[in-house]
Amino acid sequence: MKLSFVVPVSSTDDNYTEFSNRLKLLHDLGYDGAELAIQDPSKINIKRVKELLEKFSMAVPAIATGSAFSQEFLSLSSINATVWVEKNRQKAIQRIKDQIDFASDLGAKVIIGLIRGNWRSVNSVTRQLEYPGPQIALQRYELYKKSFSASLEECDSWATDKNVELVLEAVNHTEVDFLFTVGETADFVHKLNLKSTKVLADIYHMNIEEKEDIAPVFDQYCRMHKIGHIHIADNNRMAPGQGKLDFRKIIGRIKSLETEGFYSGFVSAELVPVKPDFETAARQTIKHLTSL
């Protein structure tokens, strides 16, 4: 089983020193790859990034794009027809295209997670999604679904031309308001007839949303060749082994699916936030997963 760990890449990292140190740590611990979290690839020195990846023999399974939503509020969806909202959507589409171009140089996939946006508003105090009432909700939902579908179709077409795979993440209901389970997400991708998009199955989110055990869900959708990438974290979103999830059955099922040829991707640790620190979390993760 190939393991990776999410590593932020920042344009403010002088000569990419911190990035280099983290890659070295992952290499020394025995990781196979580093999933790169990048807000804006146009501000990243890809030549330097590739040099460091090669130096430490790190593959890049995927590019995480969520910070473009959390930091810049870019969204692939619209909830009204104002000029500003449409410009924001077009900017988000272009950002994903830039991420796809960046990923094509690294042989990586591109994640569509939080950047999908939401049709409900976020309360500025509680940071929770608020329900706007049935009539407005229906209008927003229909516009959201239509605009997000159009955005994803455009990004999928771009990815196909660049020979890059997109992975649409199933995210729990406290963070988004559309596509919570692996099955819902797989069905949505299928209905749009997307050529280069699969599902990102995140064990943390699955533990919240799936109605059955997680292992059989992997079995079902990997055998259908629907899952393109896997995220792992414990139920408290800390390193595996630091919470209450029993990973033995889950990891055992993933390993079996790999042996049978139904999954060939990475299992990537995405901890939010990384506690107590990057090195400790990386050590805890690989120690626990390799002991199973």
Secondary structure per residue as TSV (DSSP state, phi and psi in degrees):
chain	resnum	aa	ss	phi	psi
A	1	M	-	360.0	127.1
A	2	K	E	-86.7	125.0
A	3	L	E	-108.5	140.2
A	4	S	E	-137.3	168.7
A	5	F	E	-137.9	139.0
A	6	V	E	-70.5	129.6
A	7	V	E	-127.2	119.3
A	8	P	E	-68.6	144.2
A	9	V	-	-120.1	115.9
A	10	S	-	-115.7	139.5
A	11	S	T	-71.9	-13.9
A	12	T	T	-92.1	-1.6
A	13	D	S	-76.9	105.4
A	14	D	G	-56.9	115.0
A	15	N	G	56.3	19.5
A	16	Y	G	59.0	38.7
A	17	T	H	-65.8	-48.2
A	18	E	H	-64.9	-40.7
A	19	F	H	-59.8	-44.3
A	20	S	H	-62.0	-45.1
A	21	N	H	-62.3	-37.6
A	22	R	H	-72.0	-38.4
A	23	L	H	-62.9	-42.1
A	24	K	H	-60.8	-43.4
A	25	L	H	-60.7	-47.7
A	26	L	H	-61.5	-42.1
A	27	H	H	-59.9	-47.4
A	28	D	H	-65.5	-30.7
A	29	L	H	-79.7	-16.6
A	30	G	T	105.7	12.3
A	31	Y	-	-70.1	152.4
A	32	D	-	-93.8	-20.8
A	33	G	E	-160.1	173.2
A	34	A	E	-132.0	119.4
A	35	E	E	-80.0	125.6
A	36	L	E	-94.8	126.4
A	37	A	E	-97.6	112.4
A	38	I	-	-129.6	125.8
A	39	Q	S	-78.9	-48.1
A	40	D	-	-141.3	103.9
A	41	P	G	-64.4	-20.4
A	42	S	G	-67.8	-17.3
A	43	K	G	-99.7	4.5
A	44	I	S	-106.3	136.5
A	45	N	-	-82.0	94.2
A	46	I	H	-65.5	-30.7
A	47	K	H	-62.2	-45.2
A	48	R	H	-66.6	-40.9
A	49	V	H	-61.0	-44.9
A	50	K	H	-65.5	-38.2
A	51	E	H	-58.5	-45.2
A	52	L	H	-71.0	-38.1
A	53	L	H	-62.0	-43.0
A	54	E	H	-67.4	-39.2
A	55	K	H	-58.2	-40.6
A	56	F	T	-104.6	14.7
A	57	S	T	52.5	46.9
A	58	M	-	-105.0	122.5
A	59	A	B	-79.3	161.0
A	60	V	-	-120.0	101.1
A	61	P	-	-71.3	-32.2
A	62	A	E	-160.7	160.0
A	63	I	E	-111.5	121.6
A	64	A	E	-87.1	135.1
A	65	T	-	-118.3	2.6
A	66	G	T	-59.9	-28.6
A	67	S	H	-67.1	-20.5
A	68	A	H	-66.2	-28.8
A	69	F	H	-82.9	-49.6
A	70	S	H	-70.0	-29.7
A	71	Q	H	-99.7	-33.8
A	72	E	H	-115.8	-6.0
A	73	F	-	62.5	27.3
A	74	L	-	-71.6	138.0
A	75	S	-	-142.6	136.2
A	76	L	S	-80.3	5.0
A	77	S	-	-128.4	163.3
A	78	S	-	-126.6	144.5
A	79	I	S	-116.4	0.4
A	80	N	S	-156.1	175.3
A	81	A	-	-101.4	21.5
A	82	T	-	-69.8	155.1
A	83	V	H	-61.4	-40.9
A	84	W	H	-62.0	-43.8
A	85	V	H	-64.7	-41.6
A	86	E	H	-67.3	-38.3
A	87	K	H	-63.1	-38.9
A	88	N	H	-62.7	-42.8
A	89	R	H	-63.5	-43.8
A	90	Q	H	-64.4	-35.3
A	91	K	H	-67.7	-37.3
A	92	A	H	-65.9	-42.0
A	93	I	H	-60.3	-45.1
A	94	Q	H	-63.9	-36.4
A	95	R	H	-64.0	-41.8
A	96	I	H	-66.0	-37.6
A	97	K	H	-62.3	-39.6
A	98	D	H	-64.0	-39.7
A	99	Q	H	-64.4	-38.3
A	100	I	H	-64.2	-43.8
A	101	D	H	-60.8	-42.9
A	102	F	H	-62.9	-45.4
A	103	A	H	-65.0	-31.7
A	104	S	H	-63.9	-27.6
A	105	D	T	-78.0	-15.6
A	106	L	T	-113.5	-2.5
A	107	G	T	67.2	32.6
A	108	A	-	-107.4	161.8
A	109	K	E	-91.7	164.1
A	110	V	E	-119.9	129.1
A	111	I	E	-90.6	132.7
A	112	I	E	-109.2	101.4
A	113	G	S	-120.4	-105.4
A	114	L	G	-63.8	-24.6
A	115	I	G	-66.2	-7.4
A	116	R	G	-62.6	-28.3
A	117	G	-	83.5	-178.1
A	118	N	-	-134.8	154.4
A	119	W	S	-93.0	-15.0
A	120	R	S	-95.0	156.5
A	121	S	E	-84.3	153.9
A	122	V	E	-100.9	125.0
A	123	N	-	-64.6	126.7
A	124	S	T	-67.4	-19.3
A	125	V	T	-95.8	-52.9
A	126	T	T	-84.4	-18.6
A	127	R	-	64.3	19.2
A	128	Q	-	-98.4	150.3
A	129	L	E	-71.5	133.9
A	130	E	E	-109.9	141.0
A	131	Y	-	-85.9	123.2
A	132	P	-	-85.1	-1.9
A	133	G	-	109.1	151.0
A	134	P	H	-60.3	-44.5
A	135	Q	H	-68.3	-48.6
A	136	I	H	-66.3	-37.0
A	137	A	H	-60.2	-45.5
A	138	L	H	-63.3	-43.6
A	139	Q	H	-61.7	-46.4
A	140	R	H	-64.3	-43.3
A	141	Y	H	-62.2	-45.0
A	142	E	H	-64.6	-42.3
A	143	L	H	-67.2	-41.1
A	144	Y	H	-58.5	-51.8
A	145	K	H	-61.6	-43.0
A	146	K	H	-64.8	-46.0
A	147	S	H	-70.6	-39.5
A	148	F	H	-66.5	-40.4
A	149	S	H	-60.1	-44.6
A	150	A	H	-63.6	-41.3
A	151	S	H	-64.3	-45.3
A	152	L	H	-66.1	-37.7
A	153	E	H	-62.8	-40.9
A	154	E	H	-66.7	-42.5
A	155	C	H	-66.7	-39.1
A	156	D	H	-62.6	-40.9
A	157	S	H	-62.5	-42.6
A	158	W	H	-63.6	-43.1
A	159	A	H	-63.7	-38.6
A	160	T	H	-61.2	-43.6
A	161	D	H	-65.2	-28.8
A	162	K	H	-96.4	1.0
A	163	N	T	59.3	42.6
A	164	V	-	-119.6	142.7
A	165	E	-	-98.8	133.9
A	166	L	E	-94.1	148.3
A	167	V	E	-128.4	119.2
A	168	L	E	-90.8	121.6
A	169	E	E	-87.3	132.2
A	170	A	-	-81.5	118.7
A	171	V	-	-121.2	144.9
A	172	N	-	-68.8	160.4
A	173	H	T	-67.7	-13.2
A	174	T	T	-81.4	-13.1
A	175	E	T	-112.0	-29.9
A	176	V	-	-135.7	175.0
A	177	D	S	-129.5	29.7
A	178	F	S	-160.1	132.9
A	179	L	-	65.0	79.9
A	180	F	-	-93.8	-38.0
A	181	T	S	-103.7	162.8
A	182	V	H	-61.2	-41.1
A	183	G	H	-63.9	-45.7
A	184	E	H	-59.2	-42.6
A	185	T	H	-68.4	-42.1
A	186	A	H	-63.2	-39.9
A	187	D	H	-65.6	-40.6
A	188	F	H	-62.3	-45.1
A	189	V	H	-62.0	-42.3
A	190	H	H	-63.7	-43.8
A	191	K	H	-64.9	-31.5
A	192	L	T	-81.4	-8.3
A	193	N	T	56.5	44.8
A	194	L	-	-76.0	137.7
A	195	K	S	-87.6	-29.5
A	196	S	S	-125.2	26.4
A	197	T	E	-124.1	130.6
A	198	K	E	-123.7	-168.9
A	199	V	E	-104.8	139.7
A	200	L	E	-96.8	117.7
A	201	A	E	-98.7	114.8
A	202	D	E	-106.5	117.9
A	203	I	H	-61.5	-35.3
A	204	Y	H	-61.5	-49.4
A	205	H	H	-67.4	-39.2
A	206	M	H	-61.5	-37.3
A	207	N	H	-61.9	-27.8
A	208	I	H	-85.3	-40.5
A	209	E	H	-101.1	-31.0
A	210	E	-	-73.0	137.5
A	211	K	S	-82.8	-14.3
A	212	E	S	-120.6	180.0
A	213	D	-	-58.4	150.1
A	214	I	H	-69.0	-41.1
A	215	A	H	-55.5	-46.8
A	216	P	H	-63.8	-28.7
A	217	V	H	-65.8	-44.6
A	218	F	H	-58.2	-45.2
A	219	D	H	-58.8	-47.7
A	220	Q	H	-63.0	-50.5
A	221	Y	H	-85.5	-24.2
A	222	C	H	-69.3	-39.7
A	223	R	H	-66.1	-22.8
A	224	M	T	-90.0	1.5
A	225	H	T	59.1	39.8
A	226	K	-	-98.8	-21.6
A	227	I	E	-96.8	125.4
A	228	G	E	-108.3	-15.8
A	229	H	E	-159.8	152.1
A	230	I	E	-129.4	131.6
A	231	H	E	-105.1	146.2
A	232	I	E	-133.4	139.5
A	233	A	-	-165.9	160.6
A	234	D	-	-78.3	178.1
A	235	N	T	-64.1	-21.4
A	236	N	T	-95.9	9.4
A	237	R	S	64.6	18.7
A	238	M	S	-93.6	-173.9
A	239	A	S	-60.5	144.9
A	240	P	T	-52.5	133.4
A	241	G	T	98.8	-11.2
A	242	Q	S	-99.6	4.2
A	243	G	S	-132.9	-143.4
A	244	K	S	-111.3	-4.2
A	245	L	-	-72.3	139.7
A	246	D	-	-93.6	102.8
A	247	F	H	-83.7	-9.8
A	248	R	H	-60.4	-47.1
A	249	K	H	-67.4	-41.8
A	250	I	H	-64.3	-50.8
A	251	I	H	-66.4	-36.8
A	252	G	H	-60.5	-40.8
A	253	R	H	-67.9	-41.4
A	254	I	H	-62.7	-43.4
A	255	K	H	-62.1	-40.5
A	256	S	H	-63.9	-41.0
A	257	L	H	-65.5	-35.7
A	258	E	H	-64.2	-46.3
A	259	T	H	-60.3	-36.3
A	260	E	T	-83.8	-4.4
A	261	G	T	86.1	17.7
A	262	F	S	-98.7	-8.0
A	263	Y	-	-149.9	130.0
A	264	S	-	-128.4	9.4
A	265	G	S	-88.9	-164.4
A	266	F	E	-96.9	159.7
A	267	V	E	-110.3	114.5
A	268	S	E	-114.5	127.1
A	269	A	E	-78.2	117.2
A	270	E	-	-118.7	102.5
A	271	L	-	-107.3	131.5
A	272	V	S	-134.3	111.6
A	273	P	S	-76.5	173.0
A	274	V	-	-78.7	109.5
A	275	K	-	-123.2	150.0
A	276	P	S	-75.8	-19.8
A	277	D	-	-162.5	168.5
A	278	F	H	-58.7	-49.1
A	279	E	H	-64.1	-46.7
A	280	T	H	-62.0	-44.1
A	281	A	H	-64.6	-40.0
A	282	A	H	-65.6	-41.2
A	283	R	H	-64.7	-45.6
A	284	Q	H	-61.2	-41.8
A	285	T	H	-62.6	-54.6
A	286	I	H	-70.5	-31.7
A	287	K	H	-64.3	-44.0
A	288	H	H	-70.7	-45.9
A	289	L	H	-68.9	-34.9
A	290	T	H	-78.8	-10.4
A	291	S	T	-87.1	-10.0
A	292	L	-	-82.5	360.0
